[in-house]
Amino acid sequence: LKEPGIGYKSFRDSMLATGRLVPVPGLGGDAFYISSAGNSAALYVLKGKQLLLVTVDGVNFTKAQNESAEQTLATAILPRL
C-alpha cells in the first residue's frame, strides 16, 4: 500500500502499451492486472490516494486461480482503506 506518486500514470500507460495490462472493472477507482511469465500476475488497485498492490503465487495455482485470490484479497482490504 503506497501513494501512487507522479510515476503512476506513466507506469500504467507503459504497461498498457506493452499489452500486459488487463483492466479489472468494478474494483476501486482504477484496477488492473499486470501479467508476468508463467502463472503470475500482479493486481494494482487505485482507491483515492492509495495504491494497493496484491500478488498471490499459490503452489500449483493456475494464473486464473492466482488472479481470483488476488481479487478476493483486494475486495476484503479495500473497505478498510
N, C-alpha and C positions, 0 to 999 in steps of 0.2 A: 504494500500500500504506500503510495507516494503521490506527491503533486506531479501533474503531468509535465509541467515546465514548458519552456519555449520550444523544445525539440519534439514535442508530441505530434504536432501536425505534420512536420516533415517526415518523422518516422512512419506515421500512418500512411502518408502519401507514397513514400518509397516502397513500403510493403504492398500497397495496392498495385503499384506499377509492376512489381515482380510476379503478381498473380498468387502470392502466398497468403494474402489476406482474405478471409472468409467472414462476411458480416454475420452477426447474430442479432436479429431483430428482437425487440421487446425486452432487452436486458440492459437496464441503465440507459444513460444518455447516448452512449456510443459503445458498442461491444463487437468484438471480432476475435477470430482465431487467427493465429499465425502458424501455418503448417510447417512442420520440420520433417526431416527424413525419418523413415520408419513409422512408428505408431504414435509419435509425439505431436502435440500441438500445445500452444500457449493461449490462454484466454485472457484478453485485455478488456476491462470494463471501466468506462469513464462515468463517474457519478459525481455531479457537482464539480468540486475542485480536487477530487481524489481519483487516482488511477489504481485500480485493483488488477493485479496480475496473479492468475491461478494456473498452476501446472500440476497435472497428475500423470504419473507414469507407472500404472499398475502392472504388476507381474503378469505376463501373458495377456494383457489387455490389448484389444484392437484399438485403432485410432478412435473409432466411434465410442467405445467404452471410456476411453480417457476423456474425450470431449464431454460426454454425458456426465461423468463425475465432476469435471471442472465446472460445468453449468450448475450442477446441484450445489456445489460448494459456494459458488458466487451468489446464487439465489438465497442461500442461508446467510451469507455475510452482508450483502448489500443493505438490507433494512437496518443494520446496526451501525452504518456509517453516518 
